Amino acid sequence: MSAVPQERSLVTAIPGPKSVELQARRVAAVAAGVGSTLPVFTARAGGGIIEDVDGNRLIDFGSGIAVTSVGASAEAVVRRATAQLADFTHTCFMVTPYEGYVEVCERLAELTPGDHAKKSALFNSGAEAVENAVKIARAYTKRTAVVVFDHGYHGRTNLTMALTAKNMPYKQSFGPFAPEVYRVPVAYGYRWPTGPENAGAEASAQAIDEITKQIGADNVAAIIIEPVLGEGGFIEPARGFLPAIAQFAKDNGIVFVADEIQSGFCRTGQWFACEDEGIVPDLITTAKGIAGGLPLSAVTGRAEIMDAAHAGGLGGTYGGNPVACAGALGSIETMRELDLNAKAKRIEEVMKGRLAEMQSKLPNGDIIGDIRGRGAMIAIELVRSGTKDPDPAAAAGLARACHAEGLLVLTCGTYGNVLRFLPPLVIGEDLLNEGLDIIEQAFATV
């Protein structure tokens, strides 16, 4: 149980005076390019609550962008990381290794889809994991081309910016980007021209046709996709799309990479979102929810593919830091003990039910064009009434209204018109419903 009281409480305006003062210091000292969703400065966090320096307690529907799934101060994470801090903070696994790194790799081999022999390599961030997955795939296939999808997001390094679809804010003015990256359509059901029922078959056929004609399957090292596209708008590819793409990869010796950085570790009600359609990726990238808030990421995959890179070709000074590895073991322990997959499914049931009610009750309920997602990865796409035209202003206005009432929510989407909900999987149902009450009230004010 978190030491932070699990109750929303507003004692000042949002942001409060201490946060305003700290924000002035931030503006003076921190580069302007580092964004900020809500300038309230955190003092404590745990369970489903963030407490700021002014004593306000906000309901957390963001989880630090799907990171603190077990809560921001989970007992097992704190206990294991504290014990590791007392022993040593760093040796560099490539210099003198330690058991925690090995144990995390063993857990990943157990938890990720497929019963084949697996190995892992650990890094610091999701972007590092994706970049290393590309390195491994290229080493294994001796090919260079990488295929990604419309609306995909894969990181902020030079290579992963090239893999990412959205220009602003991720790519604008930062080019030129890495070559040999090719983008093809994804089955975005809500916006597919012939309707969601046709999207899976038509989009996969179109994507495969473009790969075959424009790139050549024999030139493709890897196909990389998020099983639920995160920053692009919590898009679930229409059913049938992922199996068709995975089969095409298998038939052509292409490494199929599932980017589960945002969707992994119980977030969608399964250990990994690709399990929903029985996809067994060759490589899977993980980060965010893996370590309870400590910086850690991984590439896990078929042993023969993972072993393709030469000795010394993978690594990094801080990759698989011992304290982060301890946090990951505590996070996985918590997920298992609390059955957080079941909790994610219950969150989906509550959220989708309440959001559908709002859609039906609102006088202009058709501004909620789509309610989608799985588990505790839920979103609403906002459009102008009577159309499917994206309405980013409505998304921004709703987020501001929620923030003012002490509910932290995030926006996303290629068009900036999606309100996304990523509550900690340990959130109490009372807080979950209170947050949904605030969203409902926000619709009345925007």
DATAUR-V149399 format. One record per pair of residues at least 4 apart in sequence whose C-alpha atoms are under 7 Angstrom apart, sorted by sequence separation. I is the first residue (numbers start at 1). J is the second residue. D is the distance in whole Angstrom. If there is no record, write none. Layout:
BEGIN
I|J|D  I|J|D
END
This chain:
BEGIN
12|16|5  15|19|6  16|20|6  17|21|6  18|22|6  19|23|6  20|24|6  21|25|7  22|26|6  23|27|6  24|28|6  25|29|6  26|30|5  45|49|6  46|50|7  51|55|6  52|56|5  62|66|6  63|67|6  64|68|6  68|72|5  70|74|6  74|78|6  75|79|6  76|80|6  77|81|6  78|82|6  79|83|6  80|84|6  81|85|6  82|86|6  83|87|7  84|88|6  85|89|5  91|95|7  92|96|6  93|97|4  99|103|6  100|104|6  101|105|6  102|106|6  103|107|6  104|108|6  105|109|6  106|110|6  107|111|6  108|112|6  124|128|7  125|129|6  126|130|6  127|131|6  128|132|6  129|133|6  130|134|6  131|135|6  132|136|6  133|137|6  134|138|6  135|139|6  136|140|6  137|141|6  138|142|5  156|160|6  157|161|6  158|162|7  159|163|6  160|164|6  166|170|7  167|171|5  168|172|6  171|175|7  188|192|6  192|196|6  194|198|6  195|199|6  198|202|6  199|203|6  200|204|6  201|205|6  202|206|6  203|207|6  204|208|6  205|209|6  206|210|6  207|211|6  208|212|6  209|213|6  210|214|5  211|215|5  212|216|5  215|219|7  229|233|7  230|234|5  237|241|6  240|244|6  241|245|6  242|246|6  243|247|6  244|248|6  245|249|6  246|250|6  247|251|6  248|252|6  249|253|6  250|254|6  260|264|5  263|267|6  266|270|5  274|278|7  275|279|6  286|290|7  301|305|7  302|306|6  303|307|6  304|308|7  309|313|6  315|319|6  320|324|7  321|325|6  322|326|6  323|327|6  324|328|6  325|329|6  326|330|6  327|331|6  328|332|6  329|333|6  330|334|6  331|335|6  332|336|6  333|337|6  334|338|6  335|339|6  336|340|7  339|343|7  340|344|6  341|345|6  342|346|6  343|347|6  344|348|6  345|349|6  346|350|6  347|351|6  348|352|6  349|353|6  350|354|6  351|355|6  352|356|6  353|357|6  354|358|6  355|359|6  356|360|6  357|361|6  358|362|6  361|365|7  373|377|5  374|378|6  383|387|7  384|388|7  391|395|7  392|396|6  393|397|6  394|398|6  395|399|6  396|400|6  397|401|6  398|402|6  399|403|6  400|404|6  401|405|7  402|406|6  403|407|5  412|416|5  413|417|6  423|427|7  427|431|7  428|432|6  429|433|6  430|434|6  431|435|6  432|436|6  433|437|6  434|438|6  435|439|6  436|440|6  437|441|6  438|442|6  439|443|6  440|444|7  441|445|7  442|446|6  15|20|6  45|50|4  51|56|6  52|57|6  63|68|5  73|78|6  84|89|7  91|96|6  92|97|7  93|98|7  123|128|6  138|143|5  155|160|5  156|161|5  167|172|6  187|192|7  211|216|6  212|217|5  229|234|5  230|235|7  249|254|5  263|268|6  266|271|4  268|273|6  274|279|5  291|296|6  301|306|6  320|325|6  335|340|5  360|365|6  373|378|4  383|388|5  384|389|6  402|407|5  403|408|6  411|416|7  412|417|7  413|418|5  427|432|7  44|50|6  45|51|6  51|57|4  63|69|6  123|129|6  138|144|6  154|160|5  155|161|6  189|195|6  190|196|6  211|217|6  228|234|6  229|235|5  249|255|6  265|271|5  266|272|7  359|365|4  372|378|6  373|379|6  383|389|5  384|390|7  402|408|7  412|418|5  44|51|5  50|57|6  51|58|6  189|196|4  192|199|6  228|235|6  229|236|7  249|256|6  264|271|6  265|272|6  359|366|7  372|379|5  383|390|5  384|391|6  411|418|6  412|419|6  42|50|7  43|51|6  44|52|7  49|57|6  50|58|5  228|236|5  264|272|5  371|379|6  372|380|6  382|390|6  383|391|5  411|419|4  412|420|7  42|51|6  43|52|5  49|58|6  50|59|6  109|118|6  154|163|6  155|164|7  161|170|7  227|236|7  228|237|7  263|272|7  264|273|6  287|296|6  359|368|6  371|380|5  382|391|6  410|419|6  411|420|6  42|52|4  43|53|5  49|59|5  50|60|6  109|119|7  154|164|5  161|171|6  189|199|6  246|256|6  263|273|6  287|297|4  370|380|6  371|381|7  399|409|6  410|420|6  41|52|5  42|53|6  48|59|6  49|60|5  153|164|4  188|199|7  286|297|5  287|298|6  370|381|5  399|410|7  409|420|7  410|421|7  40|52|6  41|53|6  48|60|5  152|164|6  153|165|6  187|199|5  260|272|7  286|298|5  368|380|6  369|381|5  382|394|7  409|421|6  152|165|5  187|200|5  285|298|6  286|299|7  368|381|6  369|382|6  382|395|7  105|119|7  151|165|5  156|170|7  285|299|5  368|382|5  369|383|6  105|120|5  148|163|6  150|165|6  151|166|7  162|177|5  284|299|6  285|300|7  367|382|5  368|383|6  23|39|7  162|178|6  187|203|5  283|299|7  284|300|5  367|383|5  395|411|7  186|203|6  283|300|6  284|301|6  367|384|6  159|177|7  163|181|7  185|203|6  283|301|4  367|385|5  158|177|6  159|178|5  162|181|7  282|301|5  283|302|7  366|385|6  369|388|7  19|39|7  158|178|6  282|302|6  366|386|7  19|40|5  364|385|7  19|41|5  185|207|6  264|286|7  395|417|5  48|71|7  184|207|5  258|281|6  392|415|7  395|418|6  15|39|7  47|71|5  130|154|7  257|281|6  260|284|7  261|285|6  265|289|6  296|320|6  392|416|5  395|419|6  15|40|5  46|71|5  47|72|7  256|281|6  257|282|6  258|283|6  259|284|6  260|285|6  261|286|4  264|289|7  265|290|6  390|415|6  392|417|4  46|72|5  184|210|7  256|282|5  257|283|5  258|284|5  259|285|5  260|286|5  261|287|5  262|288|6  348|374|6  391|417|5  45|72|6  46|73|5  127|154|6  255|282|6  256|283|6  257|284|6  258|285|6  259|286|7  261|288|6  348|375|5  390|417|6  45|73|7  127|155|5  131|159|7  296|324|6  347|375|6  348|376|6  407|435|6  126|155|7  127|156|7  131|160|7  295|324|6  347|376|6  127|157|7  294|324|5  345|375|5  223|254|7  227|258|7  344|375|4  222|254|5  223|255|6  224|256|6  225|257|7  226|258|6  230|262|7  344|376|5  127|160|6  150|183|6  221|254|5  222|255|5  223|256|5  224|257|5  225|258|5  226|259|5  227|260|7  291|324|6  294|327|7  19|53|7  146|180|6  147|181|6  148|182|6  149|183|5  150|184|6  218|252|7  220|254|6  221|255|6  222|256|6  223|257|6  224|258|6  225|259|6  226|260|6  18|53|6  19|54|7  145|180|5  146|181|5  147|182|5  148|183|5  149|184|5  150|185|5  217|252|6  222|257|7  224|259|7  228|263|6  292|327|6  382|417|5  18|54|6  144|180|7  145|181|6  146|182|6  147|183|6  148|184|6  149|185|6  150|186|6  243|279|7  291|327|5  292|328|7  381|417|6  382|418|6  402|438|6  149|186|6  204|241|5  291|328|4  381|418|4  402|439|6  16|54|6  200|238|5  290|328|6  380|418|6  381|419|7  199|238|6  200|239|5  201|240|6  292|331|5  379|418|7  380|419|5  4|44|7  200|240|5  201|241|6  204|244|6  291|331|6  379|419|6  380|420|7  402|442|6  4|45|6  200|241|4  204|245|6  290|331|7  379|420|4  401|442|6  4|46|6  6|48|7  196|238|7  378|420|6  379|421|6  6|49|6  378|421|5  2|46|5  11|55|7  12|56|7  377|421|6  378|422|7  398|442|6  2|47|6  11|56|6  228|273|7  377|422|5  398|443|7  10|56|5  227|273|6  376|422|6  9|56|6  10|57|6  188|235|6  227|274|5  376|423|6  9|57|5  189|237|7  398|446|6  8|57|5  9|58|7  188|237|6  189|238|6  376|425|7  397|446|6  7|57|7  8|58|5  187|237|5  188|238|7  8|59|6  186|237|7  187|238|5  187|241|7  271|341|7  2|73|7  270|341|5  269|341|4  269|342|6  145|219|6  146|220|6  266|340|6  144|219|6  145|220|4  146|221|6  147|222|6  148|223|6  266|341|5  269|344|5  143|219|5  144|220|6  145|221|5  146|222|5  147|223|5  148|224|5  149|225|7  268|344|6  269|345|5  143|220|6  144|221|6  146|223|6  147|224|6  148|225|6  152|229|6  153|230|7  267|344|6  143|221|5  153|231|6  266|344|7  153|232|7  141|221|6  152|232|6  151|232|5  344|425|6  343|425|6  358|440|7  138|221|5  137|221|6  137|222|6  340|425|6  134|222|7  269|374|7  268|374|5  269|375|5  268|375|4  267|375|6  268|376|6  267|376|6  268|377|6  267|377|6  137|255|6  126|261|6  236|373|7  234|373|6  234|379|6  130|285|6  129|285|6  126|286|7  126|287|5  113|275|7  125|287|6  140|305|6  114|280|6  133|299|6  113|280|5  129|297|6  140|308|5  129|298|6  136|305|7  139|308|6  125|295|6  129|299|6  136|306|6  139|309|6  124|295|5  125|296|6  126|297|6  124|296|4  125|297|5  136|308|6  123|296|6  124|297|5  136|309|6  123|297|5  122|297|6  123|298|6  122|298|4  121|298|6  122|299|7  120|298|7  121|299|5  120|299|5  121|300|7  233|412|5  120|300|4  190|370|7  232|412|7  233|413|4  119|300|6  120|301|7  231|412|5  232|413|4  233|414|7  118|300|7  119|301|6  231|413|6  232|414|5  118|301|5  119|302|7  118|302|5  119|303|5  117|302|6  118|303|5  233|418|6  116|302|7  117|303|6  119|306|6  108|300|7  124|318|7  124|319|5  66|262|6  123|319|4  124|320|7  122|319|6  123|320|5  122|320|5  77|292|6  101|320|6  69|289|6  72|292|7  67|288|4  68|289|6  72|293|7  101|322|7  104|325|6  66|288|6  67|289|4  70|292|6  100|322|6  66|289|6  69|292|7  68|292|5  101|325|6  67|292|6  68|293|5  92|317|6  100|325|6  104|329|7  67|293|6  92|318|6  100|326|6  90|321|6  90|322|6  89|322|6  89|323|6  84|322|7  85|323|6  84|323|6  81|323|5  84|326|7  81|326|5  80|326|5  81|327|5  80|327|6  166|414|6  77|327|5  80|330|6  77|330|4  76|330|5  77|331|6  76|331|7  76|334|7  70|331|6  151|414|6  70|334|7  70|335|7  62|408|6  59|406|6  60|407|6  61|408|5  62|409|6  58|406|5  59|407|5  60|408|5  61|409|5  62|410|6  58|407|5  59|408|6  58|408|7  71|424|6  70|424|6  69|424|4  70|425|6  71|426|6  66|422|6  68|424|6  69|425|5  70|426|6  65|422|7  62|421|6  63|422|6  61|421|5  62|422|5  63|423|6  61|422|5  62|423|5  63|424|5  61|423|4  60|423|6  59|431|7  48|424|6  59|435|7  47|424|7  48|426|7  47|426|6  48|427|5  47|427|6  48|428|7  14|404|6  10|406|7  8|406|7
END
